[in-house]
């Protein structure tokens, strides 16, 4: 639910913009982070990363498919949160226009 604000003498779309910007940027961040976490564990970026493979124990751990799946699962959660927020923002925008 969007927070109420003081009366605005400008058109509705312009008054509504500041209320939407922070939730919209959060939703876009969740979508971007979700895509990153879903895709990167299964690419060469993860496989040849010198930070992850500096220590042998850490390298064995991060190369485990279950750990990669866990990171991808975190990405799916981010994608779901981002999609839910986009739908919520769109629904609230339509309700505010009526």
Legacy VTK file of the C-alpha trace (Angstrom):
# vtk DataFile Version 3.0
C-alpha trace
ASCII
DATASET POLYDATA
POINTS 98 float
0.000 0.000 0.000
1.365 3.373 -0.973
1.731 6.048 1.678
-0.633 9.029 1.502
0.929 12.375 0.710
-0.027 16.004 0.915
-2.372 17.316 -1.786
-0.655 17.852 -5.110
-1.774 20.452 -7.659
0.046 18.714 -10.511
-1.391 15.984 -12.773
-1.985 12.641 -11.076
0.820 10.853 -12.917
3.417 13.388 -11.738
2.175 13.306 -8.131
2.233 9.516 -8.165
5.809 9.200 -9.491
7.726 9.765 -6.197
5.582 7.152 -4.439
6.372 4.546 -7.062
10.071 5.166 -7.673
11.531 3.426 -4.587
9.333 0.294 -4.799
9.911 0.153 -8.548
13.694 0.358 -8.150
13.538 -2.358 -5.472
11.519 -4.596 -7.801
13.965 -4.000 -10.655
16.877 -4.757 -8.315
15.221 -8.042 -7.302
14.713 -9.016 -10.939
18.307 -8.188 -11.856
19.802 -9.925 -8.819
17.546 -12.910 -9.417
18.712 -13.321 -12.995
22.320 -12.969 -11.863
21.979 -15.607 -9.127
20.117 -18.030 -11.386
22.554 -17.834 -14.311
26.049 -17.145 -12.934
26.600 -20.307 -10.816
26.352 -22.379 -14.000
28.761 -20.324 -16.138
32.536 -20.024 -16.515
32.448 -16.845 -14.435
31.729 -19.016 -11.397
34.048 -21.835 -12.443
37.215 -19.764 -12.971
36.611 -17.047 -10.371
39.931 -16.493 -8.542
38.191 -15.247 -5.394
36.113 -18.408 -5.050
39.029 -20.704 -5.908
41.796 -19.094 -3.851
41.361 -21.610 -1.041
41.089 -25.333 -1.854
38.371 -25.979 0.727
36.297 -23.059 -0.533
36.852 -24.167 -4.133
35.576 -27.672 -3.398
32.570 -26.219 -1.603
31.519 -23.684 -4.279
31.978 -26.203 -7.101
29.470 -28.531 -5.443
26.290 -28.684 -7.577
24.134 -28.463 -4.449
25.710 -25.112 -3.518
25.216 -23.873 -7.075
21.586 -25.002 -6.882
21.162 -23.221 -3.552
22.483 -19.968 -5.049
20.173 -20.432 -8.038
17.288 -21.000 -5.611
18.066 -17.664 -3.948
17.878 -16.182 -7.446
14.454 -17.711 -8.047
13.258 -16.216 -4.756
14.522 -12.800 -5.889
12.721 -13.207 -9.226
9.460 -14.082 -7.487
9.712 -11.106 -5.127
10.487 -8.756 -8.018
7.608 -10.060 -10.123
5.205 -9.826 -7.169
6.242 -6.220 -6.527
5.824 -5.265 -10.190
2.310 -6.744 -10.199
1.483 -4.965 -6.928
2.771 -1.617 -8.202
0.809 -2.006 -11.433
-2.388 -2.898 -9.536
-2.003 0.085 -7.167
-1.319 2.405 -10.099
-4.527 1.295 -11.822
-6.499 1.726 -8.584
-5.059 5.235 -8.097
-6.136 6.267 -11.600
-9.775 5.302 -10.969
LINES 1 99
98 0 1 2 3 4 5 6 7 8 9 10 11 12 13 14 15 16 17 18 19 20 21 22 23 24 25 26 27 28 29 30 31 32 33 34 35 36 37 38 39 40 41 42 43 44 45 46 47 48 49 50 51 52 53 54 55 56 57 58 59 60 61 62 63 64 65 66 67 68 69 70 71 72 73 74 75 76 77 78 79 80 81 82 83 84 85 86 87 88 89 90 91 92 93 94 95 96 97
